Amino acid sequence: MTLASNSSDTSEQAKRFIDASLKGRSRPPSKAAYARAVKLARQAIEDLAHVARRAGSPSR
């Protein structure tokens, strides 16, 4: 997985992640539940990217 460079990329990554996790379900989630899941996944991706950038930067 590559790090997203902007919020558009993280939104797309979040949607792909949620869509992949929903495969095989008998019923799709409500629009509100889907929107919440994408929002939470996007925030998690951004947080992980931030931690990865900090881990890769030289310490002071």
C-alpha positions as CSV (number, residue, x, y, z in Angstrom):
1,M,0.0,0.0,0.0
2,T,1.3,3.4,-0.9
3,L,0.9,6.5,1.2
4,A,-1.7,8.9,0.0
5,S,-0.4,12.3,-0.9
6,N,-3.7,14.3,-0.5
7,S,-7.2,14.0,0.9
8,S,-8.6,13.1,-2.5
9,D,-6.3,10.1,-2.6
10,T,-7.2,9.1,1.0
11,S,-10.9,9.3,0.2
12,E,-10.4,7.0,-2.8
13,Q,-8.3,4.6,-0.7
14,A,-11.0,4.6,2.0
15,K,-13.8,3.9,-0.4
16,R,-11.8,1.0,-2.0
17,F,-11.1,-0.4,1.5
18,I,-14.8,-0.2,2.5
19,D,-16.0,-1.6,-0.8
20,A,-13.6,-4.5,-0.5
21,S,-14.7,-5.3,3.1
22,L,-18.3,-5.3,2.1
23,K,-17.9,-8.0,-0.6
24,G,-20.0,-11.1,0.1
25,R,-22.5,-9.3,2.3
26,S,-26.1,-10.1,1.6
27,R,-27.3,-6.6,2.1
28,P,-25.5,-3.3,1.4
29,P,-25.2,-0.8,4.3
30,S,-27.3,2.3,4.5
31,K,-25.9,5.4,2.9
32,A,-25.3,7.0,6.3
33,A,-23.4,3.9,7.6
34,Y,-21.3,3.8,4.4
35,A,-20.5,7.5,4.7
36,R,-19.4,7.1,8.4
37,A,-17.3,4.1,7.5
38,V,-15.5,6.0,4.7
39,K,-15.0,9.0,7.0
40,L,-13.5,6.8,9.7
41,A,-11.3,4.8,7.2
42,R,-10.1,8.1,5.6
43,Q,-9.1,9.4,9.0
44,A,-7.3,6.2,9.9
45,I,-5.4,6.2,6.6
46,E,-4.4,9.9,7.2
47,D,-3.3,9.1,10.8
48,L,-1.2,6.1,9.6
49,A,0.4,8.2,6.9
50,H,1.3,10.9,9.4
51,V,2.9,8.3,11.8
52,A,4.8,6.7,8.8
53,R,6.1,10.1,7.8
54,R,7.2,10.9,11.4
55,A,8.9,7.5,11.7
56,G,10.8,8.1,8.5
57,S,12.1,11.5,9.4
58,P,15.3,11.9,11.3
59,S,15.0,12.4,15.1
60,R,16.1,15.6,16.7
